[in-house]
């Protein structure tokens, strides 16, 4: 069995290697990102819906009093006429219809 003193450098190297594979400093200091693609819905293992989706994510510099260090907005639909926003606090989720 390994003691924590023996596994700590190995664990740190593993985490450092993972961060390096994701882009190193650029990954660590990422402030925002946009993902685009399709979102699929399933019910009883059957495809029940799909739509075009764009997800905008902003990583905050400072922690809010409660909640996450992230703001997210999901825009859905071919015309991008539906969106859902999630703020720093989980209590600030909203759904928008255009």
C-alpha positions as CSV (number, residue, x, y, z in Angstrom):
1,X,0.0,0.0,0.0
2,X,1.3,3.5,-0.9
3,X,1.4,6.2,1.7
4,X,0.2,9.7,0.7
5,X,3.7,11.0,0.7
6,X,4.7,8.4,-1.9
7,X,1.6,8.9,-4.1
8,X,1.5,12.7,-4.0
9,X,4.3,13.4,-6.6
10,X,2.8,10.8,-8.8
11,X,-0.7,12.3,-8.5
12,X,0.6,15.8,-9.1
13,X,2.4,14.6,-12.2
14,X,-0.8,12.9,-13.5
15,X,-2.8,16.1,-12.9
16,X,-0.1,18.2,-14.6
17,X,0.0,15.9,-17.6
18,X,-3.8,16.1,-17.9
19,X,-3.7,19.9,-17.8
20,X,-0.9,19.9,-20.3
21,X,-2.9,17.7,-22.7
22,X,-5.8,20.2,-22.5
23,X,-3.6,23.1,-23.5
24,X,-1.6,24.0,-20.3
25,X,-1.7,27.7,-19.4
26,X,-4.2,28.5,-22.1
27,X,-6.6,26.0,-20.5
28,X,-5.9,27.2,-17.0
29,X,-6.6,30.9,-18.0
30,X,-9.5,30.3,-20.3
31,X,-12.1,33.0,-19.7
32,X,-14.9,32.0,-22.1
33,X,-15.7,29.4,-24.7
34,X,-18.5,28.7,-27.2
35,X,-19.6,25.2,-28.2
36,X,-21.9,24.6,-31.2
37,X,-23.5,21.4,-32.4
38,X,-26.6,19.3,-32.0
39,X,-28.5,18.4,-28.8
40,X,-30.4,15.1,-28.8
41,X,-33.2,14.0,-26.5
42,X,-33.9,10.3,-25.7
43,X,-36.9,8.6,-24.1
44,X,-36.9,4.8,-23.4
45,X,-33.7,4.5,-25.4
46,X,-35.3,6.0,-28.5
47,X,-34.5,9.4,-30.1
48,X,-37.3,11.7,-29.2
49,X,-35.9,15.0,-30.4
50,X,-33.0,16.9,-31.7
51,X,-32.1,20.6,-32.2
52,X,-29.2,22.9,-33.1
53,X,-27.5,24.1,-29.9
54,X,-24.9,26.8,-29.1
55,X,-23.6,27.0,-25.6
56,X,-21.7,30.1,-24.4
57,X,-19.7,29.8,-21.1
58,X,-18.0,32.6,-19.2
59,X,-15.6,31.8,-16.3
60,X,-15.7,34.5,-13.7
61,X,-12.5,36.0,-12.2
62,X,-13.9,36.2,-8.7
63,X,-16.1,33.8,-6.7
64,X,-19.7,35.0,-6.2
65,X,-21.0,35.0,-2.6
66,X,-22.9,31.7,-3.4
67,X,-22.8,29.4,-6.3
68,X,-20.5,28.7,-9.2
69,X,-17.7,30.7,-10.8
70,X,-19.4,30.4,-14.2
71,X,-22.2,31.9,-16.3
72,X,-23.7,29.8,-19.1
73,X,-26.2,30.5,-21.9
74,X,-27.7,27.8,-24.1
75,X,-29.3,28.9,-27.3
76,X,-31.4,26.3,-29.0
77,X,-33.4,25.9,-32.3
78,X,-32.7,26.4,-35.9
79,X,-33.5,30.1,-35.6
80,X,-31.9,30.2,-32.2
81,X,-35.1,31.4,-30.7
82,X,-35.0,29.5,-27.3
83,X,-32.4,30.1,-24.7
84,X,-31.6,29.2,-21.1
85,X,-29.3,31.1,-18.9
86,X,-27.6,30.1,-15.7
87,X,-25.8,32.6,-13.6
88,X,-23.3,32.5,-10.8
89,X,-26.0,31.3,-8.4
90,X,-28.0,28.2,-9.2
91,X,-31.1,30.2,-8.2
92,X,-30.6,32.5,-11.2
93,X,-31.5,30.0,-14.0
94,X,-33.9,31.4,-16.6
95,X,-35.6,30.1,-19.8
96,X,-36.2,32.6,-22.6
97,X,-38.5,32.3,-25.6
98,X,-38.2,34.7,-28.6
